[in-house]
Amino acid sequence: MTVVAPLAADPVSCEEFGYGLGRPDGILVLRYRSAARMAFGENRQDFLHQLYWSPDGVLSARHDRGATLIGPGEAFWVQRAVTHEVHAADRQTVYRICLREVPAALDGLQVGAARIDVEAAELVLAIADREYDERGASEARRRIMAGLDPRPHPADDRQPGGSGVAVTVATALANDPGDPTRLDEWAERLHVSVKTLQRDFAREFGMSYSQWRTSLRLRVSLTLLQTRPVGEVARRIGYASPSAFISAFVREYGCTPGRAASMIHAGDDAAASLLLSRLHR
């Protein structure tokens, strides 16, 4: 088993929950927690298929096709022997699900973002519990696999011809959405002009730097709002004040962050799906 290395001195805790190991229909769930940022193996290749999911934060995944951001309602899927690395922020919980079989809907996907439905996510949480009755594990695994399907990710919709500097910035922001670095400062760090970086964002993502950063921050906020107050979410994702965050959120979703959190907490799946669909449009 590959060891998870923290990006700081804080220890990473890892709990294992295995059912039917050694059989084709087995499943192994590893739950990681850390007070520091986590990196799941640079250039790692696994013998089992991997699914990474975090219920309380955004994941940044890197692979041979570029960088991918994984947020609410999504997981990062990697078939065995595909080189990849995954990064998580501080104080984040990450589930790594190991499978011998490929879910039917992901058969043609070697690596990339996959939608994970509400039932599948709840079952991942359920089986990662010491009190779980293992007699239900086989059915839980089947329903988890059935609850996955490919989903194009905005960071994967890159246009050909980009220089790569925009992806470098996007990957850094994925690890820290609250990073206050300005566009001109990024350009200086990357030894390119501001115009070059602006053009590269338009080519790579079809939007400006500020639009992409706002989209990322709001995407992260949908997850954080499930467990944290509006003021803390605003600070963590880089807004100078809660009012600035609320204004941006209302412009995007047509409701306040508090209202959105209430809908999600109340289990209003239709409303939550509408919020997410607007972010993926």
Long-range contacts (C-beta under 8 A, 24 or more apart in sequence): 2-40, 2-41, 2-44, 2-46, 4-32, 4-38, 4-39, 4-40, 4-41, 5-38, 5-39, 5-41, 6-34, 6-36, 6-37, 6-38, 6-39, 7-36, 7-37, 7-38, 7-39, 7-87, 8-35, 8-36, 8-37, 8-90, 9-36, 10-34, 10-35, 10-36, 12-36, 12-38, 15-128, 17-127, 17-128, 17-129, 17-130, 17-132, 19-127, 19-134, 19-137, 19-138, 19-141, 20-137, 20-138, 20-141, 23-100, 24-100, 24-101, 25-100, 25-101, 25-138, 25-141, 25-142, 26-100, 26-141, 27-97, 27-98, 27-99, 27-127, 27-137, 27-140, 27-141, 27-144, 28-97, 28-98, 29-95, 29-96, 29-97, 29-98, 29-124, 29-127, 29-128, 30-95, 30-96, 30-97, 30-98, 31-93, 31-94, 31-95, 31-128, 32-88, 32-93, 32-94, 32-95, 32-96, 33-92, 33-93, 33-94, 34-88, 34-90, 34-91, 34-92, 35-90, 35-91, 36-90, 37-87, 37-88, 37-89, 37-90, 37-175, 38-87, 38-88, 38-92, 38-94, 39-85, 39-86, 39-87, 40-85, 40-86, 40-87, 40-88, 40-94, 40-96, 41-85, 41-86, 42-85, 43-83, 43-85, 44-83, 44-84, 44-85, 45-80, 45-81, 45-82, 45-83, 45-84, 46-78, 46-80, 46-81, 46-98, 47-80, 47-81, 48-80, 48-98, 48-99, 48-100, 49-77, 49-78, 49-79, 49-80, 49-98, 49-99, 49-100, 49-101, 49-102, 50-76, 50-77, 50-78, 50-80, 50-84, 50-96, 50-97, 50-98, 50-99, 51-75, 51-76, 51-77, 51-78, 51-96, 51-97, 51-98, 51-99, 51-114, 51-148, 52-76, 52-78, 52-86, 52-94, 52-95, 52-96, 52-97, 53-94, 53-95, 53-97, 53-116, 53-121, 53-124, 54-88, 54-92, 54-93, 54-94, 54-95, 54-223, 55-93, 55-95, 55-121, 55-125, 55-223, 55-226, 56-92, 56-93, 56-223, 56-224, 56-226, 56-227, 57-88, 57-89, 57-92, 57-93, 57-220, 57-223, 57-224, 58-89, 58-174, 58-177, 58-216, 58-219, 58-220, 58-223, 59-86, 59-87, 59-88, 59-94, 59-174, 60-86, 60-87, 60-88, 60-171, 60-174, 60-175, 61-85, 61-86, 61-87, 62-86, 62-87, 62-171, 63-111, 63-112, 64-111, 65-111, 65-112, 65-156, 66-155, 66-156, 66-158, 66-167, 67-155, 67-167, 67-170, 67-171, 67-174, 68-112, 68-113, 68-153, 68-155, 68-156, 69-153, 69-154, 69-155, 69-170, 69-174, 69-216, 69-219, 70-113, 70-153, 71-219, 71-220, 71-222, 71-223, 72-219, 72-222, 72-223, 72-276, 73-115, 73-116, 73-117, 73-121, 73-276, 74-113, 74-114, 74-115, 74-116, 74-151, 74-153, 75-113, 75-114, 75-116, 75-148, 76-111, 76-112, 76-113, 76-114, 77-106, 77-109, 77-111, 77-112, 77-113, 77-114, 77-148, 78-110, 78-111, 79-109, 79-110, 79-111, 82-110, 82-111, 84-111, 87-174, 87-175, 89-175, 89-176, 95-124, 95-128, 97-124, 97-144, 99-141, 99-145, 101-145, 103-145, 103-146, 103-148, 104-145, 104-146, 105-146, 105-148, 105-149, 105-150, 106-148, 106-149, 106-150, 108-150, 109-150, 112-150, 112-153, 112-156, 113-150, 113-151, 113-152, 113-153, 113-156, 114-148, 114-149, 114-150, 114-151, 115-148, 115-149, 115-150, 115-151, 116-147, 116-148, 117-147, 117-148, 118-269, 119-143, 119-147, 120-144, 120-146, 120-147, 120-148, 121-147, 123-147, 151-280, 152-280, 154-205, 154-212, 154-215, 154-280, 155-205, 157-205, 157-206, 158-203, 158-204, 158-205, 159-203, 159-204, 159-206, 161-203, 162-200, 162-203, 162-204, 163-192, 163-196, 163-200, 164-200, 165-190, 165-192, 165-196, 165-197, 165-200, 166-197, 166-200, 166-201, 166-203, 166-204, 166-205, 166-209, 167-204, 169-197, 169-201, 169-209, 170-204, 170-205, 170-212, 170-216, 173-213, 173-216, 174-216, 177-213, 177-216, 177-217, 177-220, 177-236, 177-237, 177-238, 178-217, 178-235, 178-236, 178-237, 178-238, 179-238, 180-238, 183-209, 183-210, 214-248, 214-252, 215-279, 217-248, 218-248, 218-249, 218-252, 218-253, 218-279, 219-279, 221-245, 221-249, 221-257, 222-260, 222-264, 222-275, 222-276, 222-279, 225-257, 225-260, 225-261, 225-264, 226-261, 226-264, 226-265, 230-257, 230-258, 230-261, 233-257, 252-278, 252-279, 253-278
